[in-house]
Amino acid sequence: MAESENIVVETAEKIFADLADAQTINSDRTGSWKAPLWQALSEAGLPLAWVPDDLGGSGANLAEGFAVLNAAGRFAIAVPLAETMLAGWLLAQAKIPSPDGEMTVVPASPKDRITLNADDSLSGRARGVPFAKAAKHFAVLAHGNNGGISIALVEADKARIESGINVGYDNSDTVTLDKVKPITIKPAPKGFDQTTLMLMGGVVRSLQIAGALESMLDISVRYSNERVAFEKKISKFQAVQHNLARLAGESAAALAAATSAADAVANATSFDDAVYLEAASAKIRCAEAAEKGGAIAHQVHGAIGFTMEHILHRYSLRALAWRDDFGSESHWAVELGKRVAARGADELWPLVASR
């Protein structure tokens, strides 16, 4: 990691440690922690990290932003930092300046479509949009009738929003646009499409899942060294040691897959087949690790890990919720299989070996 990346990540981690302590948040039933956290993140320029200076952002590179998101996953923060960063990145693709405040991207699923009408208004319905209720603006990817792709900035209060909650108790809302006029709309760059957005979103979620798994491992190891049963720490029992080793393996696999995909995106000039392989594989593997790793962590903790008073659920449930955003593992497994099959058997090994 370069020195500049260290500075950015250290800044983010200090903010998270000071204002997003899991135990403090878990005991706060009013949500009073959110405003100070968002203000500190905004003052540090992190929500618009991927937006160039001339478009109103901080001008950080992709690698720096990815490192921040991995750190955010380790704290399982429940504010739209990742969504605002992704929205700013999307708007920047069309040279659209980013406004201040919370944002999110529409759509957030490969199956949903937003249509650009002849009068430049937008129509369509998108489900499972993270933090739509909390957002002030949407970055929208729209399909024109001529097959073209456009990127638009839309005021959130112009849309109809149906509140929803994911398994991590965060907003996952349904957004309906009915001939909504955007603030700004411009054509997307050549080759940029909804799959590109979903792949980028998938890498973001993979990094967050990997971060959450790191924290679940740390919490589980610490608990096993504190909990005493039959007059000895449970970390001394072979079955517990075996489970912790499995959890460590899932965490390491997720981190390796997520960081490899992030590195591929950060160093690529386009979302080519190599990036597709990395990003789709990372989402598949991290989603699998979220399921297996969360189950192991709760098993180590026993009954106490399932209570709302314990912080473990803040990580395990969010990791499970992030599995479905921007395409589930089953979606990407099918799509990756189709792409590999289309290339033919002779092209599979060269593609895999090149990574």
C-alpha positions as a Python dict, from the first residue, in 0.01 Angstrom:
ca = {
    (1, 'M'): (0, 0, 0),
    (2, 'A'): (136, 340, -98),
    (3, 'E'): (192, 612, 164),
    (4, 'S'): (-106, 814, 37),
    (5, 'E'): (-331, 509, 72),
    (6, 'N'): (-205, 463, 428),
    (7, 'I'): (-299, 820, 515),
    (8, 'V'): (-648, 789, 369),
    (9, 'V'): (-717, 457, 540),
    (10, 'E'): (-569, 572, 871),
    (11, 'T'): (-796, 876, 861),
    (12, 'A'): (-1099, 659, 796),
    (13, 'E'): (-1006, 407, 1065),
    (14, 'K'): (-959, 684, 1323),
    (15, 'I'): (-1304, 823, 1243),
    (16, 'F'): (-1459, 477, 1263),
    (17, 'A'): (-1284, 399, 1592),
    (18, 'D'): (-1388, 730, 1748),
    (19, 'L'): (-1746, 752, 1620),
    (20, 'A'): (-1852, 403, 1507),
    (21, 'D'): (-1765, 180, 1800),
    (22, 'A'): (-1987, -126, 1766),
    (23, 'Q'): (-2073, -154, 2134),
    (24, 'T'): (-2166, 214, 2162),
    (25, 'I'): (-2382, 201, 1850),
    (26, 'N'): (-2545, -123, 1959),
    (27, 'S'): (-2668, 36, 2281),
    (28, 'D'): (-2787, 357, 2109),
    (29, 'R'): (-3157, 309, 2028),
    (30, 'T'): (-3208, 665, 1896),
    (31, 'G'): (-2950, 668, 1616),
    (32, 'S'): (-2783, 981, 1755),
    (33, 'W'): (-2443, 847, 1647),
    (34, 'K'): (-2516, 879, 1276),
    (35, 'A'): (-2498, 1258, 1231),
    (36, 'P'): (-2156, 1305, 1400),
    (37, 'L'): (-2013, 1010, 1206),
    (38, 'W'): (-2139, 1137, 870),
    (39, 'Q'): (-2017, 1490, 945),
    (40, 'A'): (-1669, 1363, 1026),
    (41, 'L'): (-1660, 1146, 713),
    (42, 'S'): (-1775, 1440, 500),
    (43, 'E'): (-1520, 1678, 649),
    (44, 'A'): (-1249, 1425, 563),
    (45, 'G'): (-1379, 1406, 204),
    (46, 'L'): (-1437, 1030, 219),
    (47, 'P'): (-1794, 1005, 75),
    (48, 'L'): (-1676, 1174, -247),
    (49, 'A'): (-1333, 1012, -246),
    (50, 'W'): (-1372, 877, -600),
    (51, 'V'): (-1491, 1209, -744),
    (52, 'P'): (-1223, 1422, -915),
    (53, 'D'): (-1139, 1763, -769),
    (54, 'D'): (-1292, 1950, -1062),
    (55, 'L'): (-1624, 1769, -1005),
    (56, 'G'): (-1647, 1854, -637),
    (57, 'G'): (-1474, 1554, -483),
    (58, 'S'): (-1152, 1453, -310),
    (59, 'G'): (-979, 1299, -610),
    (60, 'A'): (-861, 980, -437),
    (61, 'N'): (-769, 688, -657),
    (62, 'L'): (-962, 362, -674),
    (63, 'A'): (-715, 171, -458),
    (64, 'E'): (-745, 426, -176),
    (65, 'G'): (-1123, 410, -189),
    (66, 'F'): (-1127, 31, -190),
    (67, 'A'): (-904, 26, 120),
    (68, 'V'): (-1145, 263, 297),
    (69, 'L'): (-1439, 36, 215),
    (70, 'N'): (-1260, -267, 352),
    (71, 'A'): (-1201, -73, 674),
    (72, 'A'): (-1568, 29, 677),
    (73, 'G'): (-1660, -340, 658),
    (74, 'R'): (-1443, -412, 962),
    (75, 'F'): (-1658, -166, 1157),
    (76, 'A'): (-1984, -269, 984),
    (77, 'I'): (-2089, 95, 968),
    (78, 'A'): (-2456, 155, 895),
    (79, 'V'): (-2436, 483, 704),
    (80, 'P'): (-2433, 516, 322),
    (81, 'L'): (-2058, 571, 283),
    (82, 'A'): (-2010, 292, 28),
    (83, 'E'): (-2327, 392, -158),
    (84, 'T'): (-2225, 759, -178),
    (85, 'M'): (-1876, 667, -296),
    (86, 'L'): (-2023, 441, -563),
    (87, 'A'): (-2276, 706, -670),
    (88, 'G'): (-2000, 966, -698),
    (89, 'W'): (-1792, 725, -906),
    (90, 'L'): (-2088, 661, -1137),
    (91, 'L'): (-2160, 1031, -1186),
    (92, 'A'): (-1791, 1097, -1252),
    (93, 'Q'): (-1801, 852, -1545),
    (94, 'A'): (-2023, 1106, -1725),
    (95, 'K'): (-1841, 1412, -1587),
    (96, 'I'): (-2139, 1507, -1370),
    (97, 'P'): (-2045, 1701, -1053),
    (98, 'S'): (-2147, 1535, -726),
    (99, 'P'): (-2359, 1723, -472),
    (100, 'D'): (-2297, 1717, -99),
    (101, 'G'): (-2485, 1477, 124),
    (102, 'E'): (-2586, 1113, 115),
    (103, 'M'): (-2637, 943, -221),
    (104, 'T'): (-2706, 596, -352),
    (105, 'V'): (-2716, 426, -691),
    (106, 'V'): (-3023, 317, -889),
    (107, 'P'): (-3062, 37, -985),
    (108, 'A'): (-2882, -192, -740),
    (109, 'S'): (-2984, -520, -903),
    (110, 'P'): (-2893, -665, -1245),
    (111, 'K'): (-3259, -745, -1315),
    (112, 'D'): (-3403, -395, -1269),
    (113, 'R'): (-3409, -133, -1543),
    (114, 'I'): (-3458, 243, -1549),
    (115, 'T'): (-3577, 378, -1884),
    (116, 'L'): (-3486, 710, -2043),
    (117, 'N'): (-3799, 848, -2210),
    (118, 'A'): (-3810, 1057, -2526),
    (119, 'D'): (-3852, 1376, -2321),
    (120, 'D'): (-3539, 1298, -2114),
    (121, 'S'): (-3745, 1194, -1811),
    (122, 'L'): (-3679, 870, -1625),
    (123, 'S'): (-3918, 586, -1548),
    (124, 'G'): (-3878, 250, -1383),
    (125, 'R'): (-3874, 58, -1060),
    (126, 'A'): (-3567, -60, -869),
    (127, 'R'): (-3583, -292, -570),
    (128, 'G'): (-3336, -340, -288),
    (129, 'V'): (-3176, 2, -325),
    (130, 'P'): (-2953, 46, -19),
    (131, 'F'): (-3017, 356, 192),
    (132, 'A'): (-3256, 511, -62),
    (133, 'K'): (-3466, 649, 225),
    (134, 'A'): (-3162, 827, 370),
    (135, 'A'): (-3029, 962, 39),
    (136, 'K'): (-3070, 1318, -83),
    (137, 'H'): (-2977, 1230, -442),
    (138, 'F'): (-2966, 926, -667),
    (139, 'A'): (-2705, 845, -931),
    (140, 'V'): (-2913, 667, -1195),
    (141, 'L'): (-2807, 445, -1483),
    (142, 'A'): (-3076, 458, -1752),
    (143, 'H'): (-3141, 271, -2077),
    (144, 'G'): (-3261, 463, -2381),
    (145, 'N'): (-3499, 322, -2641),
    (146, 'N'): (-3216, 334, -2897),
    (147, 'G'): (-2999, 110, -2683),
    (148, 'G'): (-2786, 390, -2544),
    (149, 'I'): (-2687, 419, -2179),
    (150, 'S'): (-2713, 745, -1984),
    (151, 'I'): (-2612, 853, -1634),
    (152, 'A'): (-2828, 1097, -1442),
    (153, 'L'): (-2839, 1287, -1113),
    (154, 'V'): (-3185, 1281, -958),
    (155, 'E'): (-3328, 1445, -647),
    (156, 'A'): (-3446, 1174, -410),
    (157, 'D'): (-3767, 1357, -320),
    (158, 'K'): (-3881, 1334, -683),
    (159, 'A'): (-3906, 955, -654),
    (160, 'R'): (-4156, 734, -475),
    (161, 'I'): (-3975, 532, -210),
    (162, 'E'): (-4120, 227, -40),
    (163, 'S'): (-3930, 154, 280),
    (164, 'G'): (-3770, -184, 321),
    (165, 'I'): (-3526, -345, 565),
    (166, 'N'): (-3261, -604, 485),
    (167, 'V'): (-3150, -878, 723),
    (168, 'G'): (-2892, -640, 872),
    (169, 'Y'): (-3170, -398, 974),
    (170, 'D'): (-3051, -135, 725),
    (171, 'N'): (-3270, 35, 465),
    (172, 'S'): (-3312, -163, 143),
    (173, 'D'): (-3584, 27, -35),
    (174, 'T'): (-3788, 15, -353),
    (175, 'V'): (-3750, 325, -571),
    (176, 'T'): (-4006, 412, -837),
    (177, 'L'): (-3939, 684, -1094),
    (178, 'D'): (-4243, 803, -1288),
    (179, 'K'): (-4135, 1042, -1562),
    (180, 'V'): (-3896, 1214, -1325),
    (181, 'K'): (-3685, 1494, -1469),
    (182, 'P'): (-3321, 1462, -1360),
    (183, 'I'): (-3104, 1753, -1248),
    (184, 'T'): (-2841, 1649, -1503),
    (185, 'I'): (-2821, 1367, -1755),
    (186, 'K'): (-2536, 1277, -1988),
    (187, 'P'): (-2441, 981, -2207),
    (188, 'A'): (-2233, 711, -2039),
    (189, 'P'): (-1883, 647, -2176),
    (190, 'K'): (-1851, 401, -2460),
    (191, 'G'): (-1866, 43, -2332),
    (192, 'F'): (-2010, 140, -1994),
    (193, 'D'): (-2329, -50, -1913),
    (194, 'Q'): (-2530, -187, -1622),
    (195, 'T'): (-2306, -492, -1592),
    (196, 'T'): (-2012, -258, -1533),
    (197, 'L'): (-2198, -88, -1249),
    (198, 'M'): (-2301, -422, -1098),
    (199, 'L'): (-1942, -551, -1112),
    (200, 'M'): (-1812, -239, -941),
    (201, 'G'): (-2083, -266, -678),
    (202, 'G'): (-2000, -633, -632),
    (203, 'V'): (-1634, -552, -562),
    (204, 'V'): (-1741, -288, -309),
    (205, 'R'): (-1963, -537, -127),
    (206, 'S'): (-1694, -807, -142),
    (207, 'L'): (-1448, -579, 36),
    (208, 'Q'): (-1706, -493, 301),
    (209, 'I'): (-1787, -861, 357),
    (210, 'A'): (-1416, -944, 387),
    (211, 'G'): (-1376, -667, 645),
    (212, 'A'): (-1674, -788, 846),
    (213, 'L'): (-1534, -1143, 848),
    (214, 'E'): (-1202, -1014, 983),
    (215, 'S'): (-1389, -856, 1274),
    (216, 'M'): (-1599, -1169, 1331),
    (217, 'L'): (-1278, -1372, 1356),
    (218, 'D'): (-1121, -1124, 1597),
    (219, 'I'): (-1434, -1113, 1816),
    (220, 'S'): (-1462, -1494, 1818),
    (221, 'V'): (-1098, -1552, 1907),
    (222, 'R'): (-1119, -1296, 2186),
    (223, 'Y'): (-1438, -1450, 2324),
    (224, 'S'): (-1295, -1803, 2315),
    (225, 'N'): (-1002, -1684, 2526),
    (226, 'E'): (-1237, -1528, 2782),
    (227, 'R'): (-1518, -1782, 2809),
    (228, 'V'): (-1459, -2058, 3062),
    (229, 'A'): (-1640, -2392, 3054),
    (230, 'F'): (-1558, -2703, 3258),
    (231, 'E'): (-1287, -2504, 3436),
    (232, 'K'): (-1090, -2409, 3127),
    (233, 'K'): (-1109, -2158, 2844),
    (234, 'I'): (-1313, -2285, 2552),
    (235, 'S'): (-1021, -2197, 2322),
    (236, 'K'): (-849, -2504, 2466),
    (237, 'F'): (-1115, -2739, 2329),
    (238, 'Q'): (-1023, -2905, 2002),
    (239, 'A'): (-1368, -2857, 1849),
    (240, 'V'): (-1354, -2482, 1913),
    (241, 'Q'): (-1001, -2461, 1775),
    (242, 'H'): (-1119, -2643, 1463),
    (243, 'N'): (-1407, -2399, 1417),
    (244, 'L'): (-1181, -2097, 1463),
    (245, 'A'): (-941, -2240, 1205),
    (246, 'R'): (-1230, -2279, 961),
    (247, 'L'): (-1343, -1922, 1029),
    (248, 'A'): (-989, -1797, 971),
    (249, 'G'): (-983, -1985, 641),
    (250, 'E'): (-1311, -1828, 525),
    (251, 'S'): (-1189, -1482, 628),
    (252, 'A'): (-858, -1526, 446),
    (253, 'A'): (-1029, -1658, 132),
    (254, 'A'): (-1272, -1366, 125),
    (255, 'L'): (-997, -1110, 178),
    (256, 'A'): (-780, -1265, -93),
    (257, 'A'): (-1064, -1273, -345),
    (258, 'A'): (-1188, -921, -265),
    (259, 'T'): (-848, -753, -269),
    (260, 'S'): (-749, -933, -589),
    (261, 'A'): (-1065, -806, -759),
    (262, 'A'): (-1008, -454, -624),
    (263, 'D'): (-651, -460, -754),
    (264, 'A'): (-771, -578, -1095),
    (265, 'V'): (-1026, -295, -1119),
    (266, 'A'): (-782, -32, -992),
    (267, 'N'): (-520, -125, -1251),
    (268, 'A'): (-747, -196, -1550),
    (269, 'T'): (-833, 47, -1827),
    (270, 'S'): (-1170, -118, -1888),
    (271, 'F'): (-1401, -381, -1742),
    (272, 'D'): (-1271, -657, -1968),
    (273, 'D'): (-1296, -1036, -1928),
    (274, 'A'): (-1014, -1044, -1674),
    (275, 'V'): (-1189, -789, -1451),
    (276, 'Y'): (-1519, -971, -1500),
    (277, 'L'): (-1360, -1296, -1382),
    (278, 'E'): (-1205, -1131, -1077),
    (279, 'A'): (-1512, -929, -974),
    (280, 'A'): (-1767, -1205, -1026),
    (281, 'S'): (-1548, -1464, -854),
    (282, 'A'): (-1493, -1232, -558),
    (283, 'K'): (-1866, -1174, -510),
    (284, 'I'): (-1935, -1549, -530),
    (285, 'R'): (-1657, -1644, -287),
    (286, 'C'): (-1721, -1363, -39),
    (287, 'A'): (-2093, -1435, -33),
    (288, 'E'): (-2016, -1799, 42),
    (289, 'A'): (-1773, -1695, 315),
    (290, 'A'): (-2033, -1464, 471),
    (291, 'E'): (-2272, -1756, 513),
    (292, 'K'): (-2019, -2007, 639),
    (293, 'G'): (-1817, -1762, 846),
    (294, 'G'): (-2119, -1609, 1016),
    (295, 'A'): (-2249, -1951, 1113),
    (296, 'I'): (-1914, -2053, 1261),
    (297, 'A'): (-1877, -1729, 1458),
    (298, 'H'): (-2222, -1769, 1613),
    (299, 'Q'): (-2152, -2134, 1692),
    (300, 'V'): (-1836, -2034, 1881),
    (301, 'H'): (-2033, -1779, 2083),
    (302, 'G'): (-2323, -2010, 2155),
    (303, 'A'): (-2653, -1859, 2267),
    (304, 'I'): (-2507, -1521, 2364),
    (305, 'G'): (-2407, -1450, 2004),
    (306, 'F'): (-2771, -1452, 1893),
    (307, 'T'): (-2884, -1181, 2135),
    (308, 'M'): (-2939, -825, 2018),
    (309, 'E'): (-2723, -705, 2308),
    (310, 'H'): (-2415, -871, 2162),
    (311, 'I'): (-2228, -694, 1880),
    (312, 'L'): (-2165, -1007, 1671),
    (313, 'H'): (-2493, -972, 1481),
    (314, 'R'): (-2389, -626, 1356),
    (315, 'Y'): (-2123, -798, 1146),
    (316, 'S'): (-2280, -1132, 1059),
    (317, 'L'): (-2619, -996, 951),
    (318, 'R'): (-2472, -715, 744),
    (319, 'A'): (-2235, -955, 572),
    (320, 'L'): (-2535, -1172, 484),
    (321, 'A'): (-2731, -868, 361),
    (322, 'W'): (-2442, -752, 140),
    (323, 'R'): (-2448, -1089, -40),
    (324, 'D'): (-2757, -988, -236),
    (325, 'D'): (-2666, -632, -337),
    (326, 'F'): (-2556, -581, -699),
    (327, 'G'): (-2625, -943, -787),
    (328, 'S'): (-2631, -1249, -564),
    (329, 'E'): (-2371, -1523, -582),
    (330, 'S'): (-2612, -1744, -776),
    (331, 'H'): (-2660, -1468, -1036),
    (332, 'W'): (-2286, -1421, -1084),
    (333, 'A'): (-2221, -1796, -1084),
    (334, 'V'): (-2465, -1839, -1372),
    (335, 'E'): (-2333, -1539, -1563),
    (336, 'L'): (-1971, -1640, -1512),
    (337, 'G'): (-2053, -1992, -1630),
    (338, 'K'): (-2218, -1854, -1943),
    (339, 'R'): (-1919, -1636, -2023),
    (340, 'V'): (-1668, -1917, -1971),
    (341, 'A'): (-1878, -2152, -2184),
    (342, 'A'): (-1901, -1894, -2462),
    (343, 'R'): (-1522, -1861, -2472),
    (344, 'G'): (-1480, -2235, -2514),
    (345, 'A'): (-1283, -2499, -2326),
    (346, 'D'): (-950, -2403, -2478),
    (347, 'E'): (-975, -2047, -2343),
    (348, 'L'): (-1060, -2136, -1983),
    (349, 'W'): (-715, -2224, -1853),
    (350, 'P'): (-532, -1931, -2018),
    (351, 'L'): (-788, -1691, -1864),
    (352, 'V'): (-760, -1843, -1515),
    (353, 'A'): (-381, -1876, -1529),
    (354, 'S'): (-340, -1513, -1636),
    (355, 'R'): (-474, -1389, -1301),
}
